[in-house]
Amino acid sequence: MIDRVALLRLIRTEGVGPQTYRRLRARFDTPEEALAAIPALARAGGRAKPPFVPSPGDVRRELDRHDKLGATLLFMGEPDYPKLLALLPDAPPVIAVLGDVSILHRPIVAVVGARNASVNGARIAADIAAELAASGRPIASGLARGIDAAAHTAALRTGTTIAAIPGGLDVVYPPEHKALQAEIAARGVLIAEAPPGTAPLARHFPKRNRIIAGLSLGVVVIEAALRSGSLITARYALDYGREVFAVPGSPLDARARGTNDLIRQGAHLTESAGDVLMNLPDQPGALFADARITPVQPGLAEPVAALDSGGSDIDMARRDIPRLLSASPIAVDELALHCQFSASVIIAVLMELELAGRIETLPGNRIGLLLDP
């Protein structure tokens, strides 16, 4: 049995994102070995001062705070960790759950959309969510104003719902959803990737959106501007091989431009829950029946170069890869097309750079350059 305290220390270490966590777990036999190696890896990436590593006491205090909230921590590889979510290349190594964990293993559908929803948009969201929830399909959303709130509320009337939130489980956002958040915790499920006490900052919302997409067999988008978070969720759904549904709207309404564009790109034109049910897999097992979920699966078995031996390829990659990056995120696959290094060398150097605080790994397997530490 792997020590959960050591696992949580590794997950909460500065610079350890979901993909770096996977690579460390693939490279080292135990979390303790990975923790011991992190200072040297960060130095190789160009960092002078070792990244912050929480002490055993720090993470025990976090575990105590979750216990007081009545929350459960689900680590990737454990039986209760949602199997669809575990298939993501950037799945959260741990999630905090408050509510009925069994709901996470049902066939889930996400309903997302504009915060400044129209009356008609909110009504359509409520109608679709209520019918899907009544059919035994929990509704996942982000507890935001507008479409999210309408979907959660309607789903609770006929079935159940899942809210993925951008901060800690003990933080209510937006504040006016305090009662709704409490009701979801009592009758559905709340999910958070961040520790208790974490405020919902802008950078947390895309991470929250990938969880919504990753939990779901399909994502229904109702009213979304061209540069909205809902379209980010839809993009993640496409990246993860999930179905995307969009409710059309008037071309005169800016809130319809994003959904109409999704339809132009091949999303299912959706007017009712029947349109969703007609194009949704019958059960989650159709997508992950053959997947083998273990503490080092999926994605942890990527090739990783030997980081402690040096060598000309590693040395050249440490010099050249940062020059190819900028503050505008790009996909790792795109980076690989523009350099001559092997996949194992690229992965090794990206891990060092993230631990050094020089790059940020974003949902969708994208990376962006940060200021030097």
Beta strands, then each sheet from edge to edge (+ up, - down):
strand 1: 72-75
strand 2: 94-99
strand 3: 109-113
strand 4: 139-141
strand 5: 161-165
strand 6: 189-192
strand 7: 218-222
strand 8: 243-247
strand 9: 268-269
strand 10: 330-331
strand 11: 359-362
strand 12: 366-369
sheet 1: 1+ 2- 6+ 5+ 4+ 3+ 7+ 8+ 9+
sheet 2: 10+ 12- 11+
end
